[in-house]
């Protein structure tokens, strides 16, 4: 199958990539806003209790539920994305995510409606998870399937910037609202970020409705080669790629949630760094990633995506202990160095090439389902339970982060080995229809 239909202009490519990154930014903003607020607001307003550690764990449990719901969204929207098209699913997922986020901003607290408050919060988190579960795969595929074959790493990395921009916006908004007196922040300040999502959703819907379907999917439709049941086709033909993809994903989820979510609680509670300052450092790291993500995406077009990802995983393993040693120093410049360099720079070496790496693993006829399943199902253990594990390991370490670091290193080594084991086809062979694990790419790792 052709990777790019004749007559597809650079203008169309720019429009598609722009729509993907803006939509992804909105989705990640909504999703991360919950994660940031969970450990500093929801544990007090929706899960009150005598033990603050238990309250934080309960709040992070609802955070994890969103990751459990993501594979459901990935399978639902992946199925219809492979059957009906990428564009329509992107519009629907954006609407689901936006409505759920705005509703969280309007939700009464435990003191106001009792047990109904955490139950409703849980249901809305599930809706968020379903929305983002279908969003990610569609957003990166729009860019990947429109791009020239020799630049797919770069163009597929651009929607990945949505993660950085979404995190930057969500942590930035929370940091600004944290400047309010604590009583006002807890009463209404935290809600502003959730309610503000309505403006972002309106912009995103306008842009997404103006883009066309991808050339590769149009060719699948025109040749009547759609999979009858994409999930079954994926499981039958790509079992090795699924397992390796989930292994690769491990360090992405673990590292991100340790540095973007858990670190804020760690720094504010154990290092006595003001919460606003911790949020600001995460925001700066996210701003740096806006530039480093596409850089490493482009680098993967030259080095090969498995090799780039494997090296990035190794560097993340090597940076973890020094990063937390710097954070534990109490010195603001050293804390900033310990967050911004590993998270803003090194992490992007994995996250930048990731979308194209996963897309390489599957044919167009099952690609939406395949990349959504790999990314979202692995997110349950890679991302969803990481704050819970990190909180437990920190308590076991009497407030010292070294057990947490060991867990991060363990995840990084698994991802490194998985990346080295991946075999993807050369561009000219990418859509021949054979299982992709049988063909080795020139220049790819090992």
C-alpha positions in Angstrom: 0.0 0.0 0.0 1.2 3.5 -0.7 2.2 5.6 2.2 1.0 8.9 0.7 -1.6 9.3 -2.0 -0.6 11.3 -5.1 -1.6 14.9 -4.9 -1.5 15.1 -1.1 0.0 18.5 -0.6 2.3 19.9 2.0 -0.5 22.2 3.0 -2.7 19.2 3.7 0.1 17.6 5.7 0.6 20.7 7.8 -3.2 21.0 8.4 -3.4 17.3 9.5 -0.3 17.6 11.8 -1.6 20.8 13.3 -5.0 19.3 14.0 -3.4 16.3 15.5 -1.1 18.2 17.9 -3.8 20.7 19.0 -6.3 17.9 19.7 -3.7 15.8 21.5 -2.7 18.9 23.6 -6.3 19.3 24.7 -6.7 15.6 25.5 -3.5 15.4 27.5 -4.3 18.7 29.3 -7.5 17.2 30.5 -6.0 13.9 31.5 -2.9 15.3 33.3 -4.8 18.0 35.1 -6.6 15.2 37.0 -3.2 13.5 37.8 -1.7 16.7 39.1 -4.7 17.6 41.2 -5.3 14.1 42.5 -2.5 14.1 45.1 -3.0 17.7 46.3 -6.8 18.2 46.2 -8.9 15.1 45.6 -7.3 13.2 48.6 -8.7 16.0 50.9 -12.0 16.9 49.2 -13.2 13.5 47.9 -11.4 10.9 50.0 -11.2 12.4 53.6 -9.7 10.2 56.2 -7.6 10.1 59.3 -4.6 8.7 57.5 -3.2 11.1 54.8 -1.2 8.3 53.1 -4.4 6.3 52.7 -6.2 9.3 51.3 -3.5 9.9 48.8 -3.5 6.2 47.8 -7.3 6.4 47.2 -6.9 9.5 45.1 -4.2 7.9 43.0 -6.4 4.8 42.7 -9.0 6.8 40.8 -6.0 8.2 38.7 -5.1 4.6 37.9 -8.7 3.7 37.0 -8.3 6.1 34.1 -5.5 4.0 32.7 -7.6 0.8 33.2 -10.3 2.4 31.1 -7.9 3.5 28.4 -7.6 0.0 26.7 -11.4 -0.1 26.5 -11.4 3.2 24.7 -8.5 2.1 22.6 -10.3 -1.1 21.5 -13.6 0.6 20.8 -12.3 3.5 18.9 -9.5 1.5 17.3 -12.0 -1.0 15.9 -14.2 1.7 14.4 -11.1 3.8 13.4 -9.9 0.8 11.3 -13.4 0.1 10.0 -14.9 3.7 9.5 -11.9 6.0 9.5 -9.5 7.9 11.7 -11.1 11.4 11.5 -14.6 10.6 12.9 -13.2 8.9 15.9 -10.9 11.9 16.7 -13.9 14.2 16.8 -15.9 11.8 19.1 -13.0 11.2 21.5 -12.4 14.9 21.9 -16.0 15.5 22.8 -16.1 12.7 25.4 -12.9 13.9 27.0 -14.0 17.5 27.1 -17.4 16.8 28.7 -15.9 14.6 31.4 -13.3 17.2 32.3 -15.7 20.0 32.6 -18.0 17.9 34.7 -15.2 17.2 37.2 -14.8 20.9 37.6 -18.5 21.2 38.6 -18.5 18.1 40.9 -19.6 18.6 44.5 -17.2 17.4 47.3 -17.6 14.7 49.9 -18.8 17.1 52.5 -21.6 18.3 50.2 -23.0 15.0 48.8 -21.1 12.3 50.7 -20.2 9.0 49.1 -21.7 10.1 45.8 -18.8 12.4 45.3 -16.0 9.8 45.0 -18.3 7.6 42.9 -19.1 10.3 40.4 -15.4 11.3 40.3 -14.6 7.7 39.5 -17.1 7.5 36.7 -15.9 10.7 35.1 -12.3 9.4 35.4 -13.4 6.3 33.5 -14.9 8.5 30.8 -11.6 10.5 30.6 -9.8 7.2 30.2 -12.1 6.0 27.4 -11.7 9.3 25.6 -7.9 9.4 25.7 -7.7 5.7 24.9 -9.2 6.3 21.5 -7.6 9.8 21.0 -3.9 9.0 21.0 -3.9 6.3 18.3 -5.9 8.4 15.9 -3.9 11.6 16.5 -0.5 10.0 15.8 -1.9 8.0 12.8 -3.2 11.0 11.1 0.4 12.4 11.0 2.1 9.1 10.4 0.0 8.0 7.5 0.1 11.4 5.8 3.9 11.8 6.1 6.6 10.7 3.6 8.1 7.3 4.6 11.5 8.7 5.3 10.2 11.4 7.7 7.6 9.5 9.6 9.6 9.5 12.8 9.6 13.3 12.7 6.0 13.9 11.7 4.6 11.3 14.1 6.5 12.9 16.9 4.8 16.2 16.4 1.4 15.0 17.9 3.6 13.7 20.8 4.3 17.4 21.6 0.7 17.4 22.7 1.8 15.6 25.8 4.3 18.3 26.6 2.0 21.1 25.8 -0.9 19.5 27.8 1.3 18.9 30.8 2.7 22.4 30.5 -0.8 23.9 30.4 -2.2 21.8 33.2 0.7 22.2 35.6 1.0 25.9 34.7 -2.7 26.6 35.4 -2.4 24.6 38.6 0.7 26.5 39.6 -0.9 29.9 38.9 -4.0 29.0 40.9 -1.8 27.7 43.7 -0.8 31.3 44.3 -4.2 31.8 45.8 -4.5 31.4 49.6 -4.8 27.7 50.4 -8.4 28.1 51.5 -9.5 29.7 48.2 -7.5 27.2 46.2 -9.2 24.3 47.9 -12.6 25.9 47.7 -12.7 26.9 44.0 -9.2 27.6 42.6 -8.5 24.0 41.5 -11.8 24.0 39.5 -10.7 26.7 37.1 -8.4 24.5 35.1 -11.1 21.9 34.5 -13.8 24.4 33.5 -11.4 26.2 31.2 -11.3 23.0 29.1 -14.5 24.2 27.4 -12.5 26.8 25.4 -9.9 24.3 24.3 -12.5 21.8 23.2 -14.3 24.4 21.0 -11.0 25.3 19.2 -10.1 21.6 18.8 -13.4 20.6 17.3 -13.3 23.5 14.8 -9.9 22.4 13.6 -10.5 18.7 13.5 -13.7 19.0 11.4 -11.6 20.6 8.7 -9.2 17.8 8.0 -9.5 14.9 5.5 -9.1 11.1 6.0 -5.6 9.7 5.6 -4.5 8.3 2.2 -3.6 4.9 3.6 -7.0 4.3 5.1 -8.7 5.6 1.9 -6.7 2.9 0.0 -7.7 0.2 2.5 -11.4 1.2 1.9 -11.0 1.5 -1.9 -9.4 -2.0 -2.1 -11.9 -3.6 0.3 -9.1 -5.0 2.5 -10.4 -3.9 5.9 -10.1 -6.5 8.6 -13.4 -8.1 9.6 -12.5 -7.8 13.2 -9.3 -5.8 13.6 -8.6 -7.0 17.1 -8.7 -10.7 16.1 -6.5 -10.0 13.1 -4.0 -8.1 15.3 -3.8 -10.9 17.9 -3.4 -13.6 15.2 -0.8 -11.9 13.0 1.3 -9.7 15.4 1.6 -11.5 18.8 5.4 -10.8 19.0 5.1 -7.2 18.1 2.3 -6.7 20.7 4.5 -8.1 23.5 7.6 -6.2 22.5 5.6 -3.0 22.1 4.2 -3.3 25.6 7.7 -3.9 26.9 9.0 -0.8 25.1 6.2 1.2 26.6 7.1 0.3 30.2 9.7 3.0 30.9 7.7 5.7 29.1 4.8 5.3 31.6 6.9 4.7 34.7 9.4 7.6 34.1 6.7 10.1 33.1 4.5 9.4 36.2 7.4 9.4 38.6 8.8 12.7 37.4 5.6 14.5 36.4 3.1 13.3 39.0 4.8 11.6 41.9 7.7 14.1 42.1 5.4 17.0 43.0 4.1 15.2 46.1 7.6 14.0 47.0 9.2 17.5 46.7 6.4 19.3 48.5 6.1 16.7 51.3 9.6 15.3 51.9 11.9 18.0 50.6 9.7 20.9 51.7 9.8 22.6 48.4 6.7 24.8 47.8 4.1 23.1 45.6 4.0 26.0 43.2 7.8 25.7 42.7 7.6 22.0 42.0 4.8 22.5 39.5 6.8 25.3 37.8 9.8 22.9 37.4 7.6 20.3 35.8 6.2 23.0 33.6 9.6 24.1 32.4 10.5 20.5 31.7 7.4 20.1 29.6 8.3 23.3 27.7 11.8 21.9 26.9 10.1 18.7 25.6 8.3 20.8 22.9 11.7 21.0 21.2 13.4 17.8 22.2 10.5 15.5 21.2 10.6 16.4 17.5 14.4 16.4 17.6 14.6 12.8 18.7 11.7 11.9 16.4 13.8 13.2 13.5 16.9 11.5 14.8 15.0 8.1 14.7 14.5 8.6 11.0 18.3 8.4 10.7 19.3 6.0 13.4 16.3 3.7 13.3 13.5 3.9 15.9 14.4 0.7 17.9 18.0 1.8 18.3 17.1 5.4 19.3 14.5 4.1 21.8 16.9 1.5 23.3 19.6 4.1 23.9 17.1 6.5 25.4 15.9 3.8 27.8 19.5 3.1 29.0 20.1 6.8 29.6 16.9 7.0 31.6 18.1 4.2 33.8 21.5 5.8 34.3 19.9 9.2 35.2 17.4 8.1 37.8 19.6 7.8 40.9 21.5 11.1 40.2 18.2 12.9 39.5 16.7 12.0 42.9 20.0 12.6 44.7 19.8 16.2 43.3 16.2 16.5 44.2 16.9 15.4 47.7 19.6 18.0 48.2 17.1 20.8 49.0 19.0 23.2 46.7 16.7 24.7 44.2 19.3 24.9 41.3 20.1 21.2 41.9 16.5 20.2 42.1 15.8 22.0 38.9 18.7 20.2 37.2 17.5 16.8 38.6 14.1 17.3 37.0 14.6 19.3 33.8 17.6 17.3 32.3 16.2 13.7 32.7 12.6 14.6 32.2 12.8 17.5 29.7 15.6 16.1 27.6 16.4 12.4 28.0 12.8 11.2 28.3 12.1 12.7 24.9 14.6 10.3 23.4 12.0 7.6 24.1 8.8 9.5 23.7 9.7 11.2 20.5 10.2 8.1 18.3 7.5 6.1 20.2 4.5 6.8 18.0 6.2 5.9 14.7 7.8 2.9 16.3 4.5 1.5 17.4 2.9 2.4 14.0 5.7 0.5 12.2 4.6 -2.7 14.0 1.2 -3.0 12.2 -0.4 -2.8 8.7 -2.8 0.1 8.0 -5.8 -2.3 8.1 -5.3 -3.0 11.9 -2.9 -0.1 12.8 -5.4 2.0 14.8 -6.4 -1.0 16.9 -2.8 -2.2 17.2 -1.1 0.9 18.4 -4.0 1.8 20.7 -3.9 -1.6 22.3 -0.2 -1.7 22.8 0.0 1.9 24.2 -3.2 1.8 26.3 -3.1 -1.7 27.7 0.5 -1.5 28.8 -0.4 1.9 30.3 -2.3 0.1 33.1 1.0 -1.2 34.7 3.4 1.2 33.1 1.5 4.4 34.1 -1.7 3.8 36.0 -0.3 2.1 39.1 3.1 3.9 39.1 2.1 6.7 41.6 0.7 4.0 43.9 3.8 1.9 43.7 6.0 4.9 44.2 4.1 6.1 47.2 4.3 2.7 48.8 8.1 2.3 48.0 8.7 5.8 49.4 6.9 4.8 52.7 8.9 1.6 52.8 12.1 3.6 52.4 11.2 5.9 55.3 10.9 8.9 52.9 14.0 8.1 50.9 13.5 7.7 47.2 16.0 4.9 46.4 13.5 2.1 46.2 11.5 4.2 43.7 14.7 4.7 41.7 15.3 0.9 41.6 11.8 0.5 40.2 12.5 3.0 37.5 15.8 1.3 36.5 14.0 -2.0 36.4 11.4 -0.6 33.9 14.1 1.0 31.8 16.1 -2.2 31.4 13.0 -4.1 30.3 12.2 -1.4 27.7 15.8 -1.4 26.4 15.8 -5.1 25.8 12.4 -5.0 24.2 13.5 -2.2 21.8 16.6 -4.1 20.8 14.5 -7.1 20.0 12.1 -5.3 17.6 12.4 -5.9 13.9 10.6 -3.5 11.5 10.6 -3.4 7.8 12.5 -1.1 5.5 10.2 1.7 4.1 9.8 0.0 0.7 8.6 -3.2 2.4 6.5 -1.5 5.1 3.1 -2.5 3.6 3.8 -5.8 1.9 1.4 -7.5 4.2 3.8 -10.0 5.9 4.2 -10.1 9.7 6.6 -7.3 10.4 8.8 -9.3 12.9 10.3 -11.3 9.9 12.1 -8.4 8.3 15.1 -6.6 9.7 15.5 -2.9 9.0 18.8 -1.6 7.7 20.5 0.3 10.4 18.1 -0.9 13.1 19.4 -2.1 16.4 21.1 -5.5 16.5 
